[in-house]
Amino acid sequence: MAEVDRVMTEDLGIHLIQMMEHAGRHLAVLARERFLADAPAGRSVVVLAGTGGNGGGGLVAARRLHAWGAEVHIVTTAAPQRYNAVLAAQLNIAERLGIAIAEQPPPGHHAIVIDALVGYSLVGELRGQVAVLAMPKVGLRAHGAHVGELYLADISVPPTVYEPVVGHAVASPFGAADLVRLR
């Protein structure tokens, strides 16, 4: 995936912020339709936002769910200066919109918790707040043995970008929908 990201940004000029917007929109739509029964207004949503690309997608989802009336709480895992410029801008937008941002989730019941802490680019062991908050993705390592629902979202990666990475032609799974349930 790192090579796919490189091709997207360097060769095609499709930047992280664009992919992040697509990912976050799809995440928000999935949360609204599948887990909030198309009724986000007044529902408490916690978004756990790490410092990488997954965190950025989570911040976009938080903004969209907020716009749809959800009571969104963003939980950050590091000081604002540890977030890169793209994510810092997303945090700034959320702050300007009045979305609650804290280092701990608020007490009480939440309709949904979105884990946007860790993605494929993790290096080393989990540290700090992420080590306490991140949900283990062990089911994905065990060939899906413990995976519930698993979705793939179209973040605008053309299928031809995967060909040199995987060594053969890849068909787009998004011909009929922007969000595909894999399991």
Sequence and secondary structure as in RCSB ss.txt:
>XXXX:A:sequence
MAEVDRVMTEDLGIHLIQMMEHAGRHLAVLARERFLADAPAGRSVVVLAGTGGNGGGGLVAARRLHAWGAEVHIV
TTAAPQRYNAVLAAQLNIAERLGIAIAEQPPPGHHAIVIDALVGYSLVGELRGQVAVLAMPKVGLRAHGAHVGEL
YLADISVPPTVYEPVVGHAVASPFGAADLVRLR
>XXXX:A:secstr
 HHHHHIIIIIS   HHHHHHHHHHHHHHHIIIIISTT  TT EEEEEE SSHHHHHHHHHHHHHHHTT EEEEE
ESS GGGS HHHHHHHHHHHHTT EEESS  SS  SEEEEES  TT  SS  HHHHHH    HHHHTTTTT    
EEE  S  HHHHHHHHTS    TTSS SEEE  
